[in-house]
Amino acid sequence: MKLVPGPASVELTNKVSSILGLRLTELEHRIFPDGESYFRYVDSVENENVVIFQSTHPPQDKHILQLCLLSSGAKDLGAKSVVVVIPYLAYAKQDRRFKEGEVVSIDVVLKILKQSGVDKILTVNIHAPWIIDRSPIPIENLDAVGTLASYILQMNLKNPMILAPGKKGEYMSATAAKVLNADYGVIRTKRNVNTGTVEIELEGIDVKDRDVVVIDDMISTGGTMVKSVSTLKSAGARRILVGCIHAIMVDDADKKILSSGADVIIATDAVPNKYAFVSIAGLLAECLRKL
């Protein structure tokens, strides 16, 4: 097995290689003055099972194209198979047509990756898991919620309540609550397809004088999380911890979340970020051992 560190996930690839005891494949990479990416496999990948690590966080388009170059290049150089580890899979939010005439972006991205020689995708907490069944490439979706919750377990919570928003909310909050031995519930959300604004409600959830953990698979602009935290603060929560797998944090989302009343933000290293107190390297290494 050859581990290839894509430019977007070098640090994470190093962690996984240390756990597996495998040397990283030497890769020459540079950016031309006009912004184009250059790659050269210094080590041979002929007849090898190649594993390319490349998350697709912002700038998404650049990171996806780099992944396509690496995958297609490996196949051209004789790789036996190409597995891509994409901890954060971009464009999964556009998983269907919400309005007439929209492009279903994730379907396009998956087709492009298929054409670029990708044989399998390993990802972590994909935003729309229901797309897996229709993907032209086999996708293995790893769950890092338990890993995140295990870290939070050390934080001495008082009478904790675990909450998560959206369609995946019950699964995520229940999974974390099992680790934390806590109560759990769902933050109901409704998004306006035209404006993108989100309405939330805490129907039947009592958080007064309790430590509340709000978990989501990703935080991008932070709009949903800011509203959730503000509402929980108004409802009398003692302390509010925000946890997420993918901390994208555009437009100072983290500052807005902390200003709205959150005490701390905890994230994984699925994408590089300053709140990455939890590593998914062990989770990925365990999966790759099975391959």
C-alpha positions as CSV (number, residue, x, y, z in Angstrom):
1,M,0.0,0.0,0.0
2,K,1.3,3.4,-1.0
3,L,0.2,6.5,1.0
4,V,0.2,9.7,-1.0
5,P,-0.1,13.0,0.8
6,G,-2.3,15.4,-1.2
7,P,-1.6,19.1,-0.5
8,A,-4.8,19.6,1.4
9,S,-4.1,16.8,3.9
10,V,-0.4,16.5,4.5
11,E,-0.5,16.7,8.3
12,L,-3.3,14.1,8.6
13,T,-1.5,11.8,6.2
14,N,1.6,12.0,8.3
15,K,-0.4,11.0,11.4
16,V,-1.9,8.0,9.6
17,S,1.5,6.8,8.2
18,S,2.9,6.9,11.7
19,I,0.1,4.7,13.1
20,L,0.4,2.2,10.2
21,G,4.2,2.3,10.1
22,L,4.3,3.0,6.4
23,R,6.6,5.5,4.7
24,L,4.9,8.2,2.7
25,T,5.2,8.1,-1.1
26,E,7.5,10.9,-2.2
27,L,5.6,13.5,-4.2
28,E,6.9,16.6,-5.9
29,H,4.4,19.4,-6.0
30,R,4.5,23.0,-6.9
31,I,2.2,25.8,-8.1
32,F,3.1,27.6,-11.3
33,P,3.0,31.4,-11.4
34,D,-0.4,31.3,-13.2
35,G,-1.9,29.1,-10.3
36,E,-1.8,25.7,-12.0
37,S,-0.7,22.7,-10.0
38,Y,2.2,20.5,-10.9
39,F,2.7,16.9,-9.5
40,R,5.3,14.2,-10.0
41,Y,5.4,10.8,-8.4
42,V,9.1,10.5,-7.3
43,D,8.5,7.0,-6.1
44,S,7.1,4.4,-8.4
45,V,3.4,3.5,-8.0
46,E,3.4,0.8,-10.7
47,N,1.4,-2.3,-9.7
48,E,0.7,-0.7,-6.3
49,N,-2.5,-0.1,-4.3
50,V,-2.4,3.7,-4.0
51,V,-4.2,5.6,-1.2
52,I,-4.4,9.4,-1.8
53,F,-5.3,11.7,1.0
54,Q,-6.9,14.9,0.0
55,S,-9.7,16.7,1.8
56,T,-11.8,19.1,-0.3
57,H,-12.3,22.0,2.0
58,P,-12.0,25.6,0.7
59,P,-10.7,26.3,-1.9
60,Q,-12.9,23.3,-2.9
61,D,-12.5,23.5,-6.7
62,K,-8.7,23.6,-6.5
63,H,-8.5,20.7,-4.1
64,I,-10.9,18.6,-6.2
65,L,-8.8,19.2,-9.3
66,Q,-5.6,18.4,-7.5
67,L,-7.2,15.1,-6.4
68,C,-8.2,14.3,-10.0
69,L,-4.7,15.0,-11.2
70,L,-3.2,12.7,-8.5
71,S,-5.7,9.9,-9.1
72,S,-5.5,10.0,-12.9
73,G,-1.7,10.3,-12.8
74,A,-1.4,7.3,-10.5
75,K,-3.5,5.2,-12.9
76,D,-1.5,6.4,-15.9
77,L,1.7,5.3,-14.1
78,G,0.3,1.8,-13.6
79,A,-1.3,1.8,-10.2
80,K,-3.2,-1.4,-9.5
81,S,-6.0,0.5,-7.6
82,V,-6.6,4.0,-6.3
83,V,-8.4,4.6,-3.1
84,V,-9.0,8.3,-2.1
85,V,-9.3,9.4,1.5
86,I,-11.5,12.5,1.4
87,P,-12.2,13.4,5.0
88,Y,-14.4,16.3,4.0
89,L,-16.3,15.7,0.7
90,A,-17.3,19.0,-0.8
91,Y,-20.5,19.7,-2.7
92,A,-22.5,17.1,-0.7
93,K,-24.9,19.8,0.4
94,Q,-26.3,20.1,-3.1
95,D,-27.5,16.5,-3.2
96,R,-30.8,17.1,-5.1
97,R,-32.7,19.8,-6.9
98,F,-34.2,22.1,-4.4
99,K,-35.4,24.4,-7.2
100,E,-36.1,23.7,-10.8
101,G,-33.1,23.9,-13.0
102,E,-30.4,23.4,-10.3
103,V,-27.3,21.3,-11.0
104,V,-27.0,18.4,-8.6
105,S,-23.4,19.2,-7.8
106,I,-22.4,16.1,-5.8
107,D,-23.4,13.8,-8.6
108,V,-21.2,15.8,-11.0
109,V,-18.2,15.6,-8.6
110,L,-18.5,11.9,-8.1
111,K,-18.7,11.3,-11.9
112,I,-15.5,13.4,-12.4
113,L,-13.7,11.4,-9.7
114,K,-14.8,8.1,-11.4
115,Q,-13.5,9.3,-14.7
116,S,-10.2,10.2,-13.0
117,G,-9.5,6.6,-12.0
118,V,-10.9,6.6,-8.4
119,D,-11.8,3.0,-7.4
120,K,-13.1,3.8,-3.9
121,I,-13.7,6.7,-1.6
122,L,-13.2,6.8,2.2
123,T,-14.9,9.8,3.7
124,V,-15.9,10.9,7.2
125,N,-19.5,11.9,8.2
126,I,-20.6,12.8,4.7
127,H,-23.1,15.6,4.8
128,A,-25.7,13.7,2.7
129,P,-25.2,9.9,3.4
130,W,-28.3,9.1,1.3
131,I,-26.2,9.8,-1.8
132,I,-24.0,6.7,-1.2
133,D,-26.4,4.3,-2.8
134,R,-26.4,6.1,-6.1
135,S,-22.7,6.9,-6.2
136,P,-20.8,5.6,-9.3
137,I,-17.9,4.9,-6.9
138,P,-18.1,2.7,-3.8
139,I,-18.1,5.1,-0.7
140,E,-17.2,4.0,2.8
141,N,-18.5,6.6,5.2
142,L,-16.7,6.6,8.6
143,D,-18.3,8.0,11.7
144,A,-16.2,10.2,13.9
145,V,-19.0,11.3,16.3
146,G,-18.0,8.7,18.9
147,T,-14.4,9.9,18.6
148,L,-15.4,13.5,19.2
149,A,-17.7,12.5,22.1
150,S,-14.8,10.6,23.8
151,Y,-12.8,13.8,23.9
152,I,-15.7,15.7,25.3
153,L,-16.2,13.1,28.0
154,Q,-13.1,14.4,29.7
155,M,-14.6,17.9,30.2
156,N,-16.5,17.2,33.5
157,L,-20.0,18.1,32.2
158,K,-22.8,18.8,34.7
159,N,-26.1,17.1,34.0
160,P,-25.4,17.1,30.2
161,M,-27.8,17.4,27.4
162,I,-26.6,16.4,23.9
163,L,-28.3,18.1,20.9
164,A,-27.8,18.0,17.1
165,P,-29.6,19.9,14.4
166,G,-31.2,18.7,11.1
167,K,-32.2,15.4,9.5
168,K,-29.2,13.6,11.0
169,G,-29.7,15.2,14.4
170,E,-31.2,12.2,16.2
171,Y,-28.6,9.8,15.1
172,M,-25.7,12.1,15.9
173,S,-27.0,13.2,19.3
174,A,-27.9,9.6,20.3
175,T,-24.4,8.4,19.2
176,A,-22.7,11.0,21.3
177,A,-25.1,10.6,24.2
178,K,-24.2,6.9,24.4
179,V,-20.5,7.7,24.9
180,L,-21.3,10.5,27.4
181,N,-24.1,8.7,29.2
182,A,-26.3,11.7,28.8
183,D,-29.8,12.8,27.7
184,Y,-30.2,13.8,24.0
185,G,-32.6,15.5,21.7
186,V,-32.9,17.1,18.3
187,I,-32.9,20.8,17.3
188,R,-35.5,21.1,14.6
189,T,-34.5,23.2,11.6
190,K,-36.2,24.6,8.6
191,R,-34.2,26.3,5.8
192,N,-35.7,28.8,3.3
193,V,-34.5,27.5,-0.1
194,N,-34.6,31.1,-1.6
195,T,-32.8,33.0,1.2
196,G,-30.8,30.2,2.9
197,T,-31.9,31.4,6.3
198,V,-32.7,28.8,8.9
199,E,-35.4,28.7,11.6
200,I,-34.9,26.5,14.6
201,E,-37.0,25.2,17.5
202,L,-36.3,23.4,20.8
203,E,-39.7,21.8,21.2
204,G,-39.9,19.9,24.6
205,I,-36.2,20.4,25.4
206,D,-35.4,21.7,28.9
207,V,-31.8,22.9,29.2
208,K,-32.0,25.2,32.2
209,D,-28.9,25.0,34.4
210,R,-27.5,22.1,32.3
211,D,-24.3,21.8,30.3
212,V,-25.4,21.5,26.6
213,V,-23.3,19.9,23.8
214,V,-24.4,20.9,20.3
215,I,-22.9,18.6,17.7
216,D,-23.0,18.9,13.9
217,D,-21.3,17.2,11.1
218,M,-20.0,20.5,9.7
219,I,-19.9,24.2,10.4
220,S,-19.5,26.5,7.4
221,T,-21.0,29.9,7.8
222,G,-22.2,29.0,11.3
223,G,-25.7,30.4,10.8
224,T,-27.6,27.4,12.2
225,M,-25.1,27.0,15.1
226,V,-25.3,30.7,16.0
227,K,-29.1,30.6,16.2
228,S,-29.0,27.3,18.2
229,V,-26.5,28.6,20.7
230,S,-28.3,31.9,21.2
231,T,-31.6,30.1,21.7
232,L,-30.0,27.7,24.2
233,K,-28.4,30.6,26.1
234,S,-31.8,32.3,26.4
235,A,-33.3,29.0,27.6
236,G,-30.9,29.0,30.6
237,A,-28.2,26.6,29.6
238,R,-25.3,26.7,32.1
239,R,-22.5,26.0,29.7
240,I,-22.6,25.4,25.9
241,L,-20.0,23.3,24.1
242,V,-20.0,23.2,20.3
243,G,-18.6,20.2,18.5
244,C,-18.2,19.4,14.9
245,I,-16.4,17.0,12.6
246,H,-15.7,19.5,9.8
247,A,-14.8,23.0,10.9
248,I,-14.9,24.9,7.7
249,M,-15.6,28.2,9.5
250,V,-15.9,30.8,6.7
251,D,-16.6,34.5,7.3
252,D,-15.5,34.4,11.0
253,A,-18.1,31.8,11.8
254,D,-16.2,30.7,14.9
255,K,-16.1,34.2,16.3
256,K,-19.9,34.5,15.7
257,I,-20.5,31.2,17.5
258,L,-18.4,32.2,20.5
259,S,-20.0,35.7,20.6
260,S,-23.5,34.1,20.6
261,G,-22.8,32.4,23.9
262,A,-20.7,29.2,23.2
263,D,-18.0,28.5,25.8
264,V,-15.8,26.3,23.6
265,I,-15.6,24.9,20.1
266,I,-14.2,21.4,19.6
267,A,-13.5,19.9,16.1
268,T,-11.6,17.1,14.4
269,D,-8.6,17.4,12.1
270,A,-10.7,16.2,9.0
271,V,-9.9,19.7,7.7
272,P,-7.0,21.9,9.1
273,N,-8.4,24.3,11.7
274,K,-7.4,25.8,15.1
275,Y,-10.1,23.9,17.0
276,A,-8.8,20.4,15.9
277,F,-8.4,18.9,19.4
278,V,-9.5,15.5,18.1
279,S,-7.8,13.5,15.5
280,I,-9.5,11.1,13.1
281,A,-6.1,9.5,12.1
282,G,-6.8,6.4,14.2
283,L,-10.2,5.9,12.6
284,L,-8.7,6.2,9.1
285,A,-5.8,3.9,9.9
286,E,-8.1,1.2,11.3
287,C,-10.1,1.3,8.1
288,L,-7.0,1.2,5.9
289,R,-5.7,-1.8,7.8
290,K,-8.8,-3.8,6.7
291,L,-8.0,-2.9,3.1
